[in-house]
């Protein structure tokens, strides 16, 4: 067993254990912290396979933005998680069905590569050698040439989802004063300044 294999089993064991703790921890803050630990170990696995760009994206985007955002939302919002978990059993059959579908896909992928090893050699766009093209450049070549339209569509879908979330969560209150910029810009000195003549002896 080499050093690389040792780190592979270490990162894999910690990633699987922390992923299990994400769904089993009672405190949601602990769940987010275990999720961050899972991302760290997944980034280590990406580094072992030579995908350093994906490892850095996982650290910067998912840990630096998504997981930290989850942590702040969970800590700052007063959410009754007991009430949220009360209806979990209603969606258990749907969740079990999705889990079975994902498990079947993993079994097909792993079983197909082990039964027919020549499948891995019949890929349409093989990865070039590191000496010829770096990992980041090869990923950019595939993403921004062959799949550029799918990349743009994914960006539009995320934009629509973000706008929909903002619209659905936006609540207007009647008793709150709001700034009206067009009205402020259209003001003139006559409407902005009022000169009041106070009689002698009747001032403040």
N, C-alpha and C positions, 0 to 999 in steps of 0.2 A: 504494500500500500504506500503510494507516494504522498508527498505533501499536498498536492492538488486534490487527490481523492479524500484526504483527511479533512481538508477545508470544505469540500463538497458535502460530505456527510454531516459536518458540524453545522453549516449554514442550512442544510435541508431539515435537520432535526429541529433546530431552533425556529425555523420558519413554520413548520407544521405545528409545533407545540404552541407558538404564539398565535397562529391562526385559529387553533382550537380555543385558546383563551379569549379571543375576540368575541366569540359567540357564546361562551360559557360564563364570562365574568358578569357579576350582578351590577357592579358599578359601571355606568357608561363611560366615565372618564378612564377607568382602567382598560376598557375595551379599545378606546382610541389609542392609548399608549401601547398596548399590545399590537395594534394595527401598524403603528410606526415601527415597532421592532420587526414585524413581518416584512415591511418594505425594506428595511436595512438589510436583512438577510437575503431577500430576493435580489437586491442590488449586488450583493456579494456573489450570488450564483451567476448573475449576468457577467460579472467581471471574470469569473472562472471560464466562461465559455467564449471570452473575447469580445463580448458586446459591451464595450465601455461606454458607448453613447447612450444605450438604453439604461445602463446602470445610473449614469448621471441624470438622465431625464427622470428616472424613478425617484432619485433623491431630491432633485430640485422641485419637480412639479408635484408629486404625490405627497412627499413628506413636508416639503417647504411650503406648500400651499393648501392642498386638499386636507391632509390629516390635521394640520395645525388649525385650519378653519373649522373642521369638525370639533376639535378640542375646545376652541373658544366658544362655539355655538352651544355645546353641551354644558360648559361651565357657566356661561352668562345667562342662558335662558332657563327659566324656571319651568321645567317640563316634568309632568307627572309620568314617569316611566312605568309605574305600576299600572296605571290606566291604559297606557299604550300596549303593554304586554298582555292585557286581559283578553284581547281578541286574537291572539297569535294562533290558537288552536283552530280557528275558523279557516285560516289560510294554510294550515299544515298539509292538507292533501295536494294543493297546488305546488307548495314548496318541495314536497317529496317527489312529485312528478318531474319538476325541473331538475332536481338533483339526480334522478335516475337517467334523464336525458343526457346531462353533462357527464355522468359516470360512463354511460354507454359510448359517448363520443371519445372519451379518454381511452377506454378499452379498445375501441376500433383503431385509434391512432397508434397506440403502443403495440397492440397485437399485430396490426398490419406491418409495422416496421420490423417486428421480430420474426414473423412468419415469412415475409418476402423482403429481405434486405435490399434487393435491387430497386425497390420503390424510391429510396432516397436518392438514387442516381438519375432518376427520370424527371427531376424538377425542371420547370420551364426556364427559370432564371437562376442559375447556380451562383453561389457567392464567389466572387473573384478572390484570388490570393491576396493576402495582406500586403505582400511586396508590390503588387500591381495597383491595388486600390484599397484605401483605408476603409474601415467598417462604417464610419460616418458618411463618407462620400458614396459608398455603395448603397447604403440605405437611402440617401438623398436621390441617387439616380433612379432607383425603383419608385420611390414615393412621388417624386415630382415629374416623372415622365410617363410611366405606364399607368399609374394610379392617381394622376393629378386631379381628374374630375371627381373621383370618389373622395379624395382629400378635401376638395372644395365643398362637396355635398355634406360631408361630415361637419365641416365648419358652419355651414348654414343651419344644419340641424341643431347644433349646440347653441347657435345664436338665437334661433326660434325658441328653444327650451329656456334660455336665460330670460328672454323678453316675456315669455309666458309666466315664468315664476315671479317676475317683478310685478306683472299686471295682476296676477291672482293674489299676491300678498299685499298689494298696495291698498291701504285703507285711508279714506278721507274723513277727517273729523270737522264738524261744523264750528266748534268752539275754539279753534286755533287760528291765529292770524298768520296769513301767508304773504309772502312778498310777491307783488305784481310788478314785474320789471317794465312792461310796456307803459303802464300807467305812470310809473315814476319817471321814465324817460320823457313822456309827453307833457310833463308839468312845466308851467311857465312861471316867471316871477310873480305874476299877479295871483296865481293860485297857490304858490308855494309860500309866499310871505303875506302875512296879515298885520297891518299896522292898526293898533288899538290906541285910541286917544283916551287917556285917563284924566278925569277932572282933578283939579287940585284938591288934595285932602282925602281923595277916595282911592289912593293907591294901595299896594300891599302893605 
